[in-house]
Amino acid sequence: MTPSANQLSILFPGQGSQAVGMGVALAEEYPVARAVFDEVDEALGQYLFELMAKGPSEELTLTRNTQPALMAVSIAAFRVLQDAGLGYGTMLGMAGHSLGEYSAYCAAGSISLTDTAKLLRLRGEAMQSAVPVGEGAMAAILGLDMDHVIAICDETGAEIANDNSPGQVVISGAVAAVDAACQMAKDHGAKRALKLPVSAPFHCTLMKPAQEAMAEALNAATISAPEVPIYSNVLAAPVTDPDMIRQTLTEQVTGKVRWTETIKRMEKDGTRTFIEVGAGKVLTGLVKRIADDSKAINFGTPADFDNFRDAVAH
């Protein structure tokens, strides 16, 4: 089971991929996965895995819980693949969507699992407290190109949060700005302008208080160079220097997730197979809309192992 060197990249999902029951099958099948969940529970002083396994969904979807929980599933799945022979030498790089970027640095040995869990708990709490509930919003604009959405944001005061794929842009900001942008997008021919069920307006300037909190935490954190390059959300380019890691993760709190550009850059650099590691298949779907010449699969449960084996055998 030996992938072609430097043609494989690993992706880690962000908020929105969570679901009650995630990680349970991994923990039951693989001791190395169970160990990850136990370490995260200990780091946070919380039975987070029990919440992941049993819910309630309303508590799991609280940002302070969602962020470390999704990371834990990603790292558990990644370590299963490492046990199966997936080595750093086979990878071109890694990337993660929003909080998934922390999963990438953890998987690449840049930040310890315990520290990553604590950073994401802080990140979730800081993001939630930055804007009072009900004052911010996010929405997905489907069917308009980026330039068109930028023009709408310029006029309404909303901001680009995520450039997820061609024709799928997420905006963020104050409720009135996002509502105005949604109406304008519909008037300009958007297929849909869909408000998202989130508790805060992520990746916009309203998150400035959270950015300041993360800058302090990241400056105090132990961060080393990753074993493979991590493609930064805000740069859409590979990062390996610890000081640059701190800077880009800090900027990411208010900055745009340049996902389309990131995947295109990874493909340009030689990636031919993307493996989404963790809960859900959101990124797998996005990659298929961005990178026509590449293969995309996901690994998040034991049932997905055959997909992984087949992908790296060719």
C-alpha positions as CSV (number, residue, x, y, z in Angstrom):
1,M,0.0,0.0,0.0
2,T,2.4,2.7,-1.2
3,P,1.0,5.9,-2.7
4,S,3.0,7.7,-5.3
5,A,5.3,10.1,-3.6
6,N,4.2,13.7,-3.5
7,Q,0.9,13.1,-5.3
8,L,-1.2,12.6,-2.2
9,S,-2.6,15.4,0.0
10,I,-4.7,15.2,3.2
11,L,-7.7,17.5,3.9
12,F,-9.4,18.1,7.2
13,P,-13.0,19.3,7.5
14,G,-14.4,22.3,9.4
15,Q,-17.6,23.3,11.2
16,G,-20.7,21.9,9.6
17,S,-19.4,18.4,9.2
18,Q,-20.4,17.4,12.8
19,A,-23.0,14.8,13.6
20,V,-24.0,12.8,16.7
21,G,-22.3,9.4,16.5
22,M,-19.2,10.6,14.7
23,G,-16.0,8.8,15.7
24,V,-17.8,6.0,17.5
25,A,-17.1,3.3,14.9
26,L,-13.5,4.4,14.7
27,A,-13.1,4.1,18.5
28,E,-14.8,0.7,18.6
29,E,-12.6,-0.7,15.8
30,Y,-9.2,0.9,16.4
31,P,-7.5,1.3,19.8
32,V,-5.3,4.1,18.3
33,A,-8.5,6.1,17.6
34,R,-9.9,5.5,21.0
35,A,-6.6,6.8,22.5
36,V,-7.1,10.1,20.7
37,F,-10.6,10.6,22.1
38,D,-9.4,9.8,25.6
39,E,-6.5,12.3,25.3
40,V,-8.8,15.0,24.1
41,D,-11.2,14.3,27.0
42,E,-8.4,14.6,29.5
43,A,-7.0,17.8,27.9
44,L,-10.4,19.5,28.2
45,G,-11.5,18.0,31.5
46,Q,-14.8,17.0,29.7
47,Y,-16.4,13.8,28.5
48,L,-16.5,15.2,24.9
49,F,-16.5,11.8,23.3
50,E,-19.6,10.8,25.2
51,L,-21.3,14.0,23.8
52,M,-20.1,13.1,20.3
53,A,-21.4,9.6,20.7
54,K,-24.8,10.3,22.3
55,G,-25.6,14.0,21.9
56,P,-27.7,16.0,22.3
57,S,-27.1,17.6,19.0
58,E,-27.8,21.0,20.3
59,E,-24.9,20.7,22.7
60,L,-22.5,19.2,20.2
61,T,-23.2,22.0,17.7
62,L,-22.1,24.7,20.3
63,T,-19.0,26.1,18.8
64,R,-16.9,25.5,21.9
65,N,-17.7,21.7,21.5
66,T,-17.8,21.4,17.8
67,Q,-14.3,22.6,17.1
68,P,-12.3,20.2,19.3
69,A,-14.8,17.4,18.5
70,L,-14.3,17.6,14.8
71,M,-10.5,17.9,15.3
72,A,-10.6,14.7,17.5
73,V,-12.4,12.7,14.8
74,S,-9.9,13.9,12.2
75,I,-6.8,13.0,14.2
76,A,-8.3,9.6,15.2
77,A,-8.9,8.8,11.5
78,F,-5.5,10.1,10.5
79,R,-3.7,7.9,13.1
80,V,-5.6,4.9,11.8
81,L,-4.3,5.6,8.3
82,Q,-0.8,6.1,9.7
83,D,-1.0,2.7,11.4
84,A,-2.0,1.3,8.0
85,G,1.2,2.6,6.5
86,L,0.4,6.2,5.4
87,G,3.7,8.0,5.9
88,Y,4.6,11.7,5.7
89,G,7.0,10.8,2.9
90,T,4.0,10.0,0.6
91,M,2.3,13.3,1.1
92,L,2.7,16.5,-0.9
93,G,1.0,18.4,1.9
94,M,-2.1,19.0,4.0
95,A,-4.9,21.6,4.3
96,G,-7.9,22.1,6.6
97,H,-11.0,24.2,6.2
98,S,-11.1,26.8,9.0
99,L,-10.8,24.9,12.3
100,G,-9.6,22.0,10.1
101,E,-6.3,23.9,9.6
102,Y,-5.6,23.2,13.3
103,S,-6.2,19.5,12.7
104,A,-3.7,19.6,9.8
105,Y,-1.0,21.1,12.1
106,C,-1.7,18.5,14.7
107,A,-1.6,15.7,12.2
108,A,1.7,17.0,10.8
109,G,3.3,17.1,14.3
110,S,3.4,20.9,14.6
111,I,1.1,21.2,17.6
112,S,0.5,18.5,20.1
113,L,-3.0,16.9,20.4
114,T,-3.5,18.2,23.9
115,D,-2.5,21.8,22.9
116,T,-4.7,21.6,19.7
117,A,-7.7,20.6,21.8
118,K,-7.1,23.5,24.2
119,L,-6.5,26.0,21.4
120,L,-9.8,25.0,19.6
121,R,-11.8,25.2,22.9
122,L,-10.5,28.7,23.4
123,R,-11.1,29.5,19.7
124,G,-14.7,28.3,19.9
125,E,-15.4,30.3,23.1
126,A,-13.7,33.4,21.8
127,M,-15.6,33.3,18.5
128,Q,-18.9,32.8,20.3
129,S,-18.4,35.6,22.7
130,A,-17.1,38.1,20.1
131,V,-20.5,39.0,18.8
132,P,-23.8,38.8,20.8
133,V,-26.1,36.0,19.6
134,G,-28.5,37.3,17.1
135,E,-26.4,40.2,15.9
136,G,-24.3,38.4,13.3
137,A,-25.1,36.0,10.5
138,M,-23.7,34.0,7.6
139,A,-25.1,32.9,4.3
140,A,-24.2,30.7,1.3
141,I,-24.5,32.4,-2.1
142,L,-24.9,29.8,-4.8
143,G,-24.7,30.4,-8.5
144,L,-22.8,33.7,-8.7
145,D,-19.1,34.1,-9.4
146,M,-16.7,35.6,-6.8
147,D,-16.4,39.0,-8.5
148,H,-20.2,39.4,-8.4
149,V,-20.4,38.5,-4.7
150,I,-17.6,40.9,-3.9
151,A,-19.5,43.7,-5.6
152,I,-22.6,42.8,-3.6
153,C,-20.6,42.8,-0.3
154,D,-19.0,46.1,-1.2
155,E,-22.5,47.6,-1.5
156,T,-24.1,46.0,1.6
157,G,-21.3,45.8,4.1
158,A,-21.2,42.0,4.2
159,E,-17.9,40.2,3.9
160,I,-16.6,37.2,2.0
161,A,-16.0,34.4,4.6
162,N,-15.3,31.3,2.5
163,D,-14.6,30.9,-1.2
164,N,-15.6,27.2,-1.1
165,S,-15.8,26.3,-4.8
166,P,-16.8,27.9,-8.1
167,G,-20.4,29.1,-7.6
168,Q,-20.4,28.6,-3.8
169,V,-19.4,31.6,-1.7
170,V,-20.2,32.1,2.0
171,I,-20.7,35.6,3.3
172,S,-20.6,36.9,6.9
173,G,-21.3,40.0,8.9
174,A,-24.0,41.9,10.8
175,V,-27.5,40.5,10.3
176,A,-28.8,43.5,8.3
177,A,-25.8,43.5,6.0
178,V,-26.1,39.7,5.3
179,D,-29.8,40.0,4.8
180,A,-29.4,42.8,2.3
181,A,-26.7,40.9,0.5
182,C,-28.9,37.8,0.2
183,Q,-31.7,39.8,-1.3
184,M,-29.3,41.6,-3.7
185,A,-27.8,38.2,-4.7
186,K,-31.3,36.8,-5.5
187,D,-32.1,40.0,-7.5
188,H,-28.9,39.4,-9.5
189,G,-29.6,35.8,-10.4
190,A,-28.2,33.7,-7.6
191,K,-29.6,30.2,-7.6
192,R,-29.9,30.4,-3.8
193,A,-29.0,32.7,-1.0
194,L,-29.3,30.6,2.1
195,K,-28.8,31.8,5.7
196,L,-26.7,29.3,7.6
197,P,-27.6,27.9,11.1
198,V,-24.5,29.3,12.9
199,S,-24.3,31.1,16.2
200,A,-21.7,33.7,15.1
201,P,-20.5,35.5,12.0
202,F,-17.1,33.7,11.4
203,H,-14.3,34.9,9.2
204,C,-15.2,38.6,9.2
205,T,-14.0,41.7,10.9
206,L,-16.6,41.3,13.7
207,M,-14.4,38.5,15.0
208,K,-11.6,40.9,15.9
209,P,-11.9,40.3,19.6
210,A,-11.5,36.5,19.0
211,Q,-8.5,37.2,16.8
212,E,-6.9,39.1,19.6
213,A,-7.5,36.2,22.0
214,M,-6.1,33.7,19.6
215,A,-3.0,35.9,18.9
216,E,-2.2,35.7,22.6
217,A,-2.8,32.0,22.9
218,L,-0.8,31.1,19.7
219,N,2.1,33.3,20.8
220,A,2.3,31.3,24.0
221,A,1.8,27.9,22.3
222,T,4.6,25.4,21.5
223,I,4.6,25.2,17.7
224,S,7.2,23.4,15.6
225,A,7.8,23.0,11.9
226,P,5.3,20.5,10.4
227,E,6.5,17.2,8.9
228,V,4.8,18.3,5.6
229,P,3.8,21.7,4.3
230,I,0.4,23.0,5.4
231,Y,-1.5,25.1,2.9
232,S,-2.8,28.1,4.7
233,N,-6.4,29.3,4.5
234,V,-5.5,32.9,4.2
235,L,-2.5,32.5,1.9
236,A,-3.6,29.6,-0.3
237,A,0.1,28.6,-0.1
238,P,2.2,26.2,1.9
239,V,3.5,27.3,5.3
240,T,6.2,25.5,7.4
241,D,7.8,28.3,9.6
242,P,6.4,28.3,13.2
243,D,6.2,32.1,13.3
244,M,4.3,32.2,10.1
245,I,2.0,29.5,11.4
246,R,1.1,31.7,14.4
247,Q,0.6,34.7,12.1
248,T,-1.6,32.9,9.6
249,L,-3.7,31.1,12.2
250,T,-4.3,34.5,13.9
251,E,-5.3,36.2,10.6
252,Q,-7.6,33.3,9.8
253,V,-10.0,34.3,12.5
254,T,-11.2,37.3,10.6
255,G,-9.8,36.4,7.2
256,K,-11.3,34.7,4.2
257,V,-10.9,30.9,3.8
258,R,-9.5,30.8,0.3
259,W,-10.5,27.2,-0.3
260,T,-10.9,27.2,-4.1
261,E,-7.4,28.8,-4.5
262,T,-5.9,26.4,-2.0
263,I,-7.1,23.3,-3.8
264,K,-6.0,24.7,-7.2
265,R,-2.6,25.4,-5.8
266,M,-2.2,21.9,-4.3
267,E,-3.2,20.4,-7.6
268,K,-0.8,22.7,-9.4
269,D,2.0,21.6,-7.0
270,G,1.3,18.0,-8.0
271,T,-1.5,16.6,-5.9
272,R,-3.5,13.9,-7.8
273,T,-5.4,12.3,-4.9
274,F,-7.1,14.2,-2.1
275,I,-8.1,12.3,1.0
276,E,-10.6,14.0,3.4
277,V,-9.9,12.6,6.8
278,G,-12.6,12.9,9.5
279,A,-16.3,13.5,9.7
280,G,-18.4,13.8,6.6
281,K,-17.7,14.3,2.9
282,V,-18.1,18.1,2.5
283,L,-14.6,18.7,1.3
284,T,-14.6,15.7,-1.0
285,G,-17.6,17.3,-2.7
286,L,-15.9,20.7,-3.0
287,V,-12.7,19.2,-4.4
288,K,-14.7,17.4,-7.1
289,R,-16.0,20.8,-8.2
290,I,-12.6,22.5,-8.1
291,A,-10.0,20.0,-9.3
292,D,-11.2,18.2,-12.4
293,D,-8.0,16.2,-12.9
294,S,-7.7,14.8,-9.3
295,K,-9.3,12.1,-7.3
296,A,-11.1,12.8,-4.0
297,I,-12.1,10.3,-1.4
298,N,-13.0,10.5,2.3
299,F,-12.0,8.4,5.3
300,G,-14.0,8.8,8.5
301,T,-15.3,5.3,9.4
302,P,-14.0,1.7,9.1
303,A,-16.3,1.2,6.2
304,D,-14.3,3.8,4.2
305,F,-11.1,1.9,4.5
306,D,-11.5,0.1,1.2
307,N,-11.8,3.5,-0.5
308,F,-8.5,4.6,1.0
309,R,-6.8,1.3,0.1
310,D,-8.0,1.5,-3.5
311,A,-7.0,5.2,-3.8
312,V,-3.4,4.7,-2.7
313,A,-2.9,1.5,-4.7
314,H,-3.0,3.3,-8.0
